[in-house]
């Protein structure tokens, strides 16, 4: 069963979907937290935001598919449209990292009062930037039962952006041109990264990305907060079981970030850590046709069965 529900964060109504398993009374629940840029509850980039995405991007439905998976395992899930996206209120153009953390925290508090689920068994699953947000919340001792990282980061965002840029310019020219046409925002981030990064560190509120064919006044507060608060600073406070999932061919965040996170968790005394680095998979856990294939093209493919099996095995054995 699915229910369209909402919670309130900072006087803003955030809409989402509660998926409940069949014939399970008060199931445990997992909160799904989306990644960077405007995204909807199903794990898709919000194509209605034409100033962000001038070309309609494929619907990968990552969270929609994972909600079905958790339902089969007897778990409820709640996934929501990010602030200012989908049916949620707010402005996605001026949201910052702490706004997003506050929104996810309020979602947890709301789930802790929801009559349909077991309020004492709440886990977190975060994808990309959502993995960072989930990590920050897992470090707050909010009685989180487990934390699943999908394509997250350990290092400072600046380090990740320069890694992305350096690898991007190594691609074949056809791949670069295709990416420029389908996802101009990130193309121009890479093309203007030196100046952009300087403006972020200076605390400038906006930076004009692009040229005469496409441009956007990009809000910098969110990335400034990422620069100043790397995930590595929160690792030692996480005591719950952790599942680290990463694609070996992830072009957004290197798979070594998962290995660094595992090492840091172990060094902090948390040995309840399982790590999977999936050969041939990208940031969204799609199987690439070639190592240089861009993630926009790969979005059209299904969630890889190896990831599904890894989550199934881990969740099944979580409470044994």
C-alpha positions in Angstrom: 0.0 0.0 0.0 1.1 3.5 -0.7 -0.1 6.7 1.0 0.7 10.3 -0.1 1.5 12.2 3.1 3.4 15.3 4.2 5.4 16.6 7.1 6.2 20.2 8.1 9.8 21.6 8.2 10.4 25.3 8.9 6.8 26.1 8.2 7.1 24.4 4.8 5.0 21.5 3.7 7.1 18.6 2.2 5.1 16.0 0.3 6.1 12.3 0.1 5.0 8.7 -0.3 4.8 6.2 2.6 5.0 2.6 1.2 3.8 -0.1 3.6 4.4 -3.9 3.3 1.4 -6.2 3.1 0.2 -7.9 6.2 2.8 -6.5 8.5 1.6 -4.6 11.6 3.8 -1.6 12.5 6.8 -2.5 10.3 10.3 -0.9 10.7 10.7 2.0 8.3 13.5 3.4 6.2 13.7 7.1 5.3 15.0 7.7 1.8 17.0 10.9 1.3 17.7 12.2 -2.2 20.9 13.6 -3.7 22.1 16.9 -5.2 20.0 19.4 -7.2 16.2 19.5 -7.6 14.9 15.9 -7.1 11.6 14.3 -6.6 10.6 11.6 -4.2 11.1 8.8 -6.7 14.8 9.6 -7.0 14.5 11.5 -10.3 15.9 14.9 -11.2 13.0 17.4 -11.4 12.5 18.0 -15.1 10.0 20.8 -14.4 13.0 23.0 -13.4 14.0 24.0 -16.9 16.5 26.6 -15.7 18.4 23.6 -14.1 17.6 21.0 -16.7 16.8 22.5 -20.1 16.8 19.0 -21.7 14.4 16.4 -20.3 16.4 13.8 -18.4 15.5 10.1 -18.1 13.6 8.9 -15.0 15.7 6.5 -13.1 13.1 5.9 -10.3 15.9 4.8 -8.0 13.9 5.3 -4.8 10.6 4.1 -6.3 12.4 0.8 -7.1 14.1 0.6 -3.7 10.7 1.3 -1.9 9.4 -1.9 -3.7 12.4 -3.8 -2.6 12.0 -2.8 1.1 8.3 -3.6 0.9 9.2 -7.2 -0.1 11.5 -7.4 2.9 8.7 -6.3 5.3 9.9 -2.7 5.7 8.0 0.5 5.2 9.7 3.4 3.5 9.1 7.1 3.2 10.5 9.2 0.3 9.8 12.8 -0.2 10.1 15.6 -2.8 12.9 17.8 -1.8 12.2 21.4 -0.7 10.8 23.3 -3.7 10.6 20.2 -5.9 7.7 18.1 -7.1 4.7 18.8 -4.9 6.8 20.2 -2.0 6.7 23.9 -1.0 9.8 26.0 -0.8 12.4 27.4 -3.2 15.0 24.9 -4.5 17.1 27.8 -5.9 18.1 29.1 -2.4 18.2 26.0 -0.3 21.3 25.3 1.7 22.8 22.2 3.2 21.5 22.9 6.7 18.0 23.4 5.3 18.2 19.9 3.8 19.5 18.4 7.0 16.8 20.1 9.0 14.2 18.8 6.5 15.4 15.2 6.9 15.6 15.6 10.7 12.0 16.7 10.8 11.1 13.7 8.6 12.6 11.4 11.2 10.7 13.2 14.0 7.5 12.8 12.0 8.1 9.1 11.5 8.7 8.7 15.2 5.1 9.8 15.7 3.5 8.0 12.7 1.0 5.3 13.9 1.5 3.1 10.8 5.1 2.1 11.6 7.4 0.9 14.4 8.6 4.2 15.7 11.6 2.6 17.5 13.0 1.0 14.3 13.9 3.8 11.8 16.8 3.5 9.4 18.3 5.9 6.9 19.2 5.5 3.2 20.9 8.3 1.4 22.0 8.6 -2.2 24.9 10.9 -3.2 24.4 14.2 -1.3 21.6 12.4 0.5 24.2 10.0 1.9 26.0 13.0 3.4 22.8 14.3 5.0 22.0 10.8 6.3 25.5 10.5 7.7 25.2 13.8 9.5 21.9 12.8 11.1 23.2 9.3 12.0 25.9 11.1 13.9 23.3 13.0 16.0 22.3 10.0 18.1 18.6 10.2 16.9 18.0 6.5 17.7 18.8 5.5 14.1 18.6 1.8 13.6 20.9 1.6 10.5 22.4 3.7 7.8 22.8 2.9 4.1 25.2 4.9 2.1 24.8 5.0 -1.7 27.5 6.7 -3.6 28.4 9.1 -0.8 31.6 11.0 0.0 34.2 11.1 2.8 36.3 14.1 1.7 35.6 17.8 1.3 33.3 18.7 -1.7 36.1 20.8 -3.2 38.3 17.6 -3.5 35.4 15.7 -5.1 34.6 18.5 -7.6 38.2 18.7 -8.8 38.4 14.9 -9.1 35.2 15.0 -11.2 36.6 17.8 -13.4 39.9 16.2 -14.0 38.3 12.9 -15.0 35.7 14.6 -17.2 38.2 16.3 -19.4 39.8 12.9 -20.1 36.6 11.7 -21.8 36.3 11.4 -25.6 35.1 14.7 -27.2 31.8 13.1 -28.3 31.1 12.2 -24.7 32.0 15.7 -23.5 29.7 17.3 -26.1 26.8 15.0 -25.3 27.1 15.9 -21.6 27.3 19.6 -22.3 24.0 19.3 -24.2 22.2 17.1 -21.7 23.5 18.4 -18.4 24.9 21.9 -19.1 25.0 22.9 -15.4 27.7 20.4 -14.5 29.6 21.0 -17.7 29.9 24.6 -16.8 30.8 23.8 -13.2 33.8 21.9 -14.6 34.6 24.6 -17.2 34.6 27.4 -14.5 35.6 25.4 -11.4 38.7 27.5 -10.5 36.7 30.7 -10.4 33.6 29.1 -8.9 35.6 27.5 -6.1 37.3 30.8 -5.2 33.9 32.5 -5.0 32.5 29.7 -2.8 35.5 30.1 -0.3 35.1 33.9 -0.4 31.5 33.5 0.7 29.9 35.1 -2.4 26.1 34.3 -2.6 25.9 33.6 -6.3 28.0 32.8 -9.4 26.9 33.0 -13.0 27.5 29.7 -14.7 27.4 29.2 -18.5 27.6 31.3 -21.6 25.1 32.9 -24.1 23.6 29.5 -24.9 22.8 28.5 -21.3 23.4 30.3 -18.0 22.2 30.2 -14.4 22.9 32.3 -11.3 24.0 29.4 -9.1 23.4 29.8 -5.3 26.7 29.1 -3.5 25.7 28.8 0.2 24.9 25.1 0.0 28.3 24.2 -1.5 30.1 26.6 1.0 28.6 24.6 3.8 29.8 21.4 2.2 33.3 22.9 1.9 33.3 23.8 5.6 31.7 20.6 6.9 33.1 17.5 5.2 31.5 14.1 6.1 34.9 13.0 7.5 34.2 15.1 10.6 31.0 13.2 11.5 32.2 9.6 11.1 33.4 9.0 14.6 29.9 9.6 16.0 28.2 6.9 14.0 27.5 3.8 16.1 24.7 2.0 14.2 25.1 -0.7 11.6 26.3 0.7 8.2 26.0 -0.6 4.7 28.3 1.1 2.2 27.3 0.7 -1.5 29.3 2.2 -4.3 29.7 1.8 -8.1 33.3 1.1 -9.2 32.7 3.3 -12.3 31.0 6.1 -10.4 31.9 9.3 -12.2 30.4 11.5 -9.5 32.1 10.2 -6.4 35.1 7.9 -6.4 34.6 4.4 -4.9 37.6 5.0 -2.7 35.4 7.3 -0.6 33.5 4.3 0.6 36.7 2.5 1.6 37.9 5.6 3.4 34.6 5.8 5.3 34.8 2.1 6.3 38.4 2.6 7.5 37.3 5.7 9.6 34.3 3.9 11.0 36.5 1.0 12.1 39.1 3.3 13.5 36.4 4.9 15.6 35.3 1.5 16.9 32.3 0.8 14.7 32.9 -2.7 13.2 29.2 -3.1 12.1 30.2 -2.1 8.6 29.5 -3.9 5.3 31.0 -2.6 2.1 30.2 -3.4 -1.5 32.1 -1.9 -4.5 30.2 -3.0 -7.6 32.3 -3.5 -10.8 30.9 -1.9 -13.9 28.2 0.2 -12.0 27.9 4.0 -12.0 26.6 6.5 -9.5 23.0 5.4 -9.8 23.9 1.7 -9.8 23.3 1.3 -13.5 25.7 -0.9 -15.6 27.7 1.2 -18.0 28.1 0.1 -21.6 31.7 1.5 -21.6 33.7 2.9 -18.7 33.4 6.5 -20.2 29.6 6.4 -20.7 28.0 9.4 -19.0 25.5 8.8 -16.2 22.6 10.6 -18.0 22.6 8.0 -20.7 22.9 5.2 -18.1 19.9 6.4 -16.2 17.7 4.7 -18.9 18.9 1.3 -17.6 17.4 -0.6 -14.6 18.8 -0.8 -11.1 21.4 -3.5 -11.2 20.3 -6.9 -9.6 23.6 -7.1 -7.8 22.7 -4.1 -5.7 19.2 -5.4 -5.1 20.7 -8.7 -3.8 23.2 -6.9 -1.6 20.5 -4.8 0.1 18.3 -7.9 0.5 21.0 -9.9 2.1 22.1 -7.2 4.5 18.5 -6.2 5.6 17.6 -9.8 6.0 20.5 -10.4 8.3 20.4 -7.1 10.1 18.4 -8.3 13.1 19.5 -11.9 13.3 
